[in-house]
């Protein structure tokens, strides 16, 4: 098994700004990933799927390096935004993506230049309580809107996964 060290290396910060998502990361954190881990700890709960998919789609060079991982996170974001987080849709996508990559016939879309104006900072700057869910949905909606040129791809992948059940 070959380990892809690039996937394990967080994107660099330049003047405390993540080079992938543009988040202003507090100086006590060496990377946006460390900021994410601290945010998850502050939320005091298991990371919601929506948070992981949103963060991944703002960091696609590493989090969505393969076509399969891109499809997983992108359809997850689509499911949250257009299917109200349907467990049936999530499950269908997982079954579909569990097949061998060569049978999926996936082509990874190009990275977008802009992947949303809101970042993890939007979630972290709010209250850890009831405000967190609203801020997470705002962040996710902003990222989803930024991916508008690729919405048809995510929708097609979900339709494929639903038709294979």
C-alpha positions in Angstrom: 0.0 0.0 0.0 1.3 3.4 -1.0 0.7 6.4 1.3 0.0 9.7 -0.4 1.9 12.2 1.8 0.4 15.1 0.0 -3.0 14.1 1.4 -1.6 14.1 4.9 0.0 17.6 4.6 -2.3 20.5 5.3 -2.4 23.4 2.9 0.1 26.1 4.0 -0.8 29.4 5.7 0.4 32.7 4.3 0.1 35.5 6.8 -2.3 33.3 8.8 -4.6 32.7 5.8 -5.3 29.2 4.4 -4.1 29.1 0.8 -6.9 26.8 -0.2 -10.1 28.2 1.4 -8.9 31.7 2.3 -9.9 31.4 6.0 -8.1 33.7 8.5 -6.7 31.2 10.9 -5.9 32.3 14.4 -2.1 32.5 15.0 -2.2 29.7 17.6 -3.0 27.2 14.9 -0.4 25.9 12.4 -3.0 25.1 9.7 -6.6 25.2 8.7 -6.8 21.5 9.7 -5.7 22.3 13.2 -8.3 25.0 13.4 -10.9 22.5 12.2 -10.0 20.1 15.0 -10.2 22.8 17.6 -13.6 23.8 16.2 -14.8 20.3 16.4 -13.7 20.1 20.0 -15.4 23.4 20.8 -18.7 22.1 19.3 -18.5 19.2 21.8 -20.1 16.7 19.5 -19.4 14.3 16.7 -18.6 16.2 13.5 -21.8 16.5 11.4 -21.5 15.1 7.9 -22.3 18.5 6.5 -19.3 20.1 8.2 -16.9 17.5 6.9 -18.3 17.7 3.3 -18.2 21.5 3.4 -14.7 21.7 4.7 -13.6 19.1 2.1 -15.1 21.0 -0.8 -13.2 24.1 0.3 -10.0 22.0 0.4 -10.4 19.8 -2.7 -6.7 19.6 -3.6 -6.2 17.3 -0.7 -9.6 16.3 0.7 -11.0 15.5 -2.8 -7.9 14.4 -4.6 -9.4 11.4 -6.3 -12.6 11.4 -8.4 -14.1 9.0 -5.8 -13.4 11.2 -2.8 -14.6 14.3 -4.8 -17.8 12.5 -5.7 -18.4 11.4 -2.1 -18.0 14.9 -0.6 -19.7 16.7 -3.4 -22.8 14.5 -3.4 -22.8 14.7 0.4 -23.0 18.5 0.1 -25.7 18.2 -2.6 -27.7 15.8 -0.5 -27.6 18.2 2.4 -28.6 21.2 0.3 -31.2 19.7 -2.1 -32.4 16.5 -0.3 -32.6 17.8 3.3 -29.8 15.4 4.3 -31.9 12.3 3.4 -30.3 9.2 4.9 -31.7 7.2 1.9 -29.7 9.4 -0.5 -26.6 9.3 1.6 -26.9 5.5 1.8 -27.4 5.1 -1.9 -24.3 7.2 -2.7 -22.2 5.2 -0.2 -23.3 1.9 -1.9 -22.6 3.3 -5.3 -19.2 4.6 -4.3 -18.2 1.3 -2.6 -17.8 -0.2 -6.1 -14.4 -0.5 -7.8 -13.3 2.9 -9.2 -12.9 1.5 -12.7 -16.6 0.5 -12.8 -17.8 3.9 -11.6 -16.5 5.7 -14.6 -15.9 8.9 -12.6 -14.1 11.9 -13.9 -12.9 14.4 -11.3 -14.1 17.9 -12.2 -11.6 20.7 -12.2 -11.1 22.7 -9.0 -13.0 26.0 -9.0 -11.0 29.2 -8.4 -13.5 30.4 -5.8 -15.1 27.9 -3.4 -17.2 30.3 -1.4 -16.7 33.5 0.6 -17.6 32.0 4.0 -15.1 29.6 5.6 -14.8 27.6 8.8 -14.2 30.9 10.5 -17.9 31.7 10.0 -18.8 28.7 12.0 -16.2 29.2 14.7 -16.9 32.9 15.2 -20.5 32.1 16.4 -21.8 30.7 19.6 -21.1 27.0 20.2 -24.7 26.5 21.1 -27.8 26.8 18.9 -26.1 29.4 16.7 -23.7 26.7 15.4 -26.2 24.8 13.3 -27.5 27.9 11.6 -23.9 29.2 10.9 -22.9 25.7 9.6 -25.9 25.8 7.2 -25.0 29.3 6.0 -21.4 28.2 5.4 -22.5 25.1 3.5 -25.0 27.0 1.4 -22.3 29.5 0.5 -19.9 26.8 -0.6 -22.7 25.0 -2.5 -23.6 28.2 -4.3 -19.9 28.7 -5.3 -20.1 25.2 -6.9 -23.1 26.2 -9.1 -21.1 25.5 -12.4 -20.8 21.9 -11.2 -24.3 21.3 -9.7 -25.4 19.2 -12.6 -22.5 16.8 -12.0 -23.5 16.2 -8.3 -27.1 15.8 -9.3 -26.3 13.3 -12.0 -24.1 11.3 -9.6 -27.0 11.2 -7.0 -29.4 10.1 -9.7 -27.0 7.3 -10.8 -26.7 6.1 -7.2 -30.4 6.2 -6.6 -31.1 4.3 -9.8 -28.8 1.4 -8.9 -30.6 0.4 -5.7 
